[in-house]
Amino acid sequence: MKLLYATTNKSKIAFMQKRVAYLSIELLSLADVNAPILHIDENGNSPLENARIKALAYFNALKMPLFSCDSGLYIDEIDDNRQPGVNVRGIGDCMNDDETITYYSTLADKMGGKMVARYKNAICLILGEGQMHEHMEDDIASDPFYIVSKPHKMRNIGFPLDSLSVHIKSGEYYFDREYSDKYAEIDEGFATFFRGTLNLGK
């Protein structure tokens, strides 16, 4: 089936295309359907609230099956009231990629050169009026990883923290490992969600 991913982030679209590549889903972008770019106030307090806000805004505008995702960053060494959460780039997404890398590399340096972090991910899928499906469980959350103070030379536009992300067991930057290795733990979680909500079978 055709399913719209309601995001303007090309990196997120590429990421999700790999997650659903073996399912019976044709993933569409906003550009594919000539959708208007909406200015949405993502003022939720959790990844799921923001995913819902975006999905509802685009569904109300387009009236077609679609989904939106959001994520939050949670760092073990930081108190709950100082967690980045959905404000990974600061309040109002004020930091660009380079500024985000500088901010977190400086923070890691203050923590001794590295800190343990994880992403909590959420998805909101709307198939029609009154047909909303939401998910924010551990099966689509990342495994813990290190954010380190020394950035890798490579960049992944739209995912700035990839340059600071290090695999805990090996101590290697994820850029130096197989791409699938970083996201293997959440692939089946997303696939299970789509199979169940879209009745795609195994």
ChimeraX attribute file (.defattr): number of C-alpha atoms within 10 A of each C-alpha:
attribute: neighborCount
match mode: 1-to-1
recipient: residues
	/A:1	10
	/A:2	12
	/A:3	17
	/A:4	24
	/A:5	23
	/A:6	26
	/A:7	20
	/A:8	13
	/A:9	14
	/A:10	12
	/A:11	14
	/A:12	16
	/A:13	19
	/A:14	11
	/A:15	11
	/A:16	16
	/A:17	17
	/A:18	12
	/A:19	19
	/A:20	18
	/A:21	12
	/A:22	9
	/A:23	15
	/A:24	14
	/A:25	17
	/A:26	13
	/A:27	18
	/A:28	16
	/A:29	19
	/A:30	17
	/A:31	12
	/A:32	9
	/A:33	10
	/A:34	8
	/A:35	13
	/A:36	11
	/A:37	12
	/A:38	11
	/A:39	8
	/A:40	11
	/A:41	11
	/A:42	18
	/A:43	13
	/A:44	13
	/A:45	12
	/A:46	19
	/A:47	25
	/A:48	23
	/A:49	20
	/A:50	24
	/A:51	25
	/A:52	24
	/A:53	18
	/A:54	22
	/A:55	25
	/A:56	21
	/A:57	16
	/A:58	26
	/A:59	20
	/A:60	11
	/A:61	12
	/A:62	14
	/A:63	14
	/A:64	16
	/A:65	21
	/A:66	24
	/A:67	25
	/A:68	23
	/A:69	25
	/A:70	23
	/A:71	21
	/A:72	20
	/A:73	17
	/A:74	21
	/A:75	20
	/A:76	12
	/A:77	13
	/A:78	14
	/A:79	9
	/A:80	11
	/A:81	7
	/A:82	9
	/A:83	16
	/A:84	16
	/A:85	20
	/A:86	27
	/A:87	19
	/A:88	19
	/A:89	19
	/A:90	14
	/A:91	11
	/A:92	12
	/A:93	12
	/A:94	11
	/A:95	16
	/A:96	13
	/A:97	17
	/A:98	12
	/A:99	13
	/A:100	19
	/A:101	24
	/A:102	18
	/A:103	15
	/A:104	23
	/A:105	23
	/A:106	16
	/A:107	17
	/A:108	21
	/A:109	15
	/A:110	12
	/A:111	14
	/A:112	10
	/A:113	15
	/A:114	23
	/A:115	24
	/A:116	18
	/A:117	19
	/A:118	17
	/A:119	21
	/A:120	23
	/A:121	24
	/A:122	25
	/A:123	24
	/A:124	24
	/A:125	28
	/A:126	24
	/A:127	17
	/A:128	13
	/A:129	11
	/A:130	7
	/A:131	10
	/A:132	17
	/A:133	15
	/A:134	19
	/A:135	18
	/A:136	18
	/A:137	12
	/A:138	15
	/A:139	18
	/A:140	23
	/A:141	20
	/A:142	18
	/A:143	18
	/A:144	17
	/A:145	23
	/A:146	22
	/A:147	29
	/A:148	25
	/A:149	23
	/A:150	18
	/A:151	20
	/A:152	17
	/A:153	8
	/A:154	12
	/A:155	17
	/A:156	12
	/A:157	15
	/A:158	13
	/A:159	14
	/A:160	21
	/A:161	23
	/A:162	20
	/A:163	22
	/A:164	26
	/A:165	26
	/A:166	27
	/A:167	19
	/A:168	15
	/A:169	8
	/A:170	9
	/A:171	11
	/A:172	13
	/A:173	21
	/A:174	21
	/A:175	19
	/A:176	11
	/A:177	13
	/A:178	9
	/A:179	10
	/A:180	12
	/A:181	10
	/A:182	19
	/A:183	17
	/A:184	13
	/A:185	16
	/A:186	18
	/A:187	16
	/A:188	15
	/A:189	18
	/A:190	20
	/A:191	18
	/A:192	17
	/A:193	18
	/A:194	19
	/A:195	17
	/A:196	12
	/A:197	16
	/A:198	14
	/A:199	9
	/A:200	14
	/A:201	11
	/A:202	8
